[in-house]
Amino acid sequence: MKMHVEIKILVLRAASRGAGVGALVLALLAVGCAPKLRIKTAPTFADVTKLAGGDYLYRATSADGVVVAVRREPREPGDASEAFWTEALQTHFRQHGGYALIEKKQVRLGGSGLGPLLRFGRDQAGAPYLYELGLVLTKDWIYLCEVGGRQATVEQHRKAIDSMLASVSLP
């Protein structure tokens, strides 16, 4: 039961952060005080972590609404596997967010762990949007990476986004 409640909280937190705003978020899930995450913000983005509030380790936005963020949640001994979290996130976004899974692949965030990247699409206010979730599990943490915004705008910033993700160093 505890795991089911934690999944629901995790998925709902991720969904609620981007569903009501035009630009959806990229986040690695984070709670509490921790060593500083290292990421090199691209010149076409502004680091708005301090303005964003909440439990973000990192949050940046472009002038035209593409958002990149980083958060984490504690991982308890015996918590579910990567396959479980991947399926739970896919199911949630498909059933509750109206998102279609476009692509699923393995990625590495900078020098950090390897994990699945889920790429979703959805029409919002008549425009196509992209929402990307990257999941990395460590012994102590569940990291969820999210990138999002209007599809055309995300693709215009693809090199900058990829550069930022390649520079990620998890605490």
Residue, then its C-alpha position, 0 to 999 in steps of 0.5 A: m500500500k505504501m508503494h502505491v501511495e508513493i507512486k501516485i504522489l510521484v506521478l501526480r507531482a510530475a503531472s501537475r507541474g506541467a499540465g496546466v501551463g503551456a510549457l511542460v517540465l523536465a525534472l529529476l525528482a528532488v526533496g529536501c536538502a542535498p548536495k548541489l546538482r551540477i548542470k550547465t545552463a545553455p545561453t538560450f535558457a535562464d536558470v530560474t531555480k530560486l524563482a520556481g520555489g518548490d522542491y526543484l534542484y534545478r529549473a530553467t526556461s527559454a524565453d519562448g517557454v521550453v522548460v528544463a527542471v531537476r527534482r528527486e524523491p527518496r528511494e526506500p530499500g525494497d522500492a520498486s524497480e525501474a521497469f515498474w516506475t517506467e510502466a507506472l509513468q507511462t500508464h499515468f500520462r496516457q490515462h490521466g494526461g491524454y499523452a501518447l507515447i512517441e518513443k522509449k529509449q535508454v539514455r545517460l544523463g551526463g556522468s549519471g546513471l543510465g535510464p529510460l527516456l519516455r517521449f510523449g506528445r499531446d495537443q494542447a490548445g490546438a498546438p502539438y506539445l512534447y513532454e520528455l521524462g528521463l528516469v534514473l534510479t540510484k540506491d538512495w534516490i529516484y530521479l525524474c527528468e522532464v523537458g517540455g514545451r511546444q513541439a516546434t520550440v522544443e526542437q528549435h532548442r534541441k541542441a541546447i537541451d541535449s547539451m544541458l542534459a549531457s552536463v548533468s552531474l547528480p549529487 
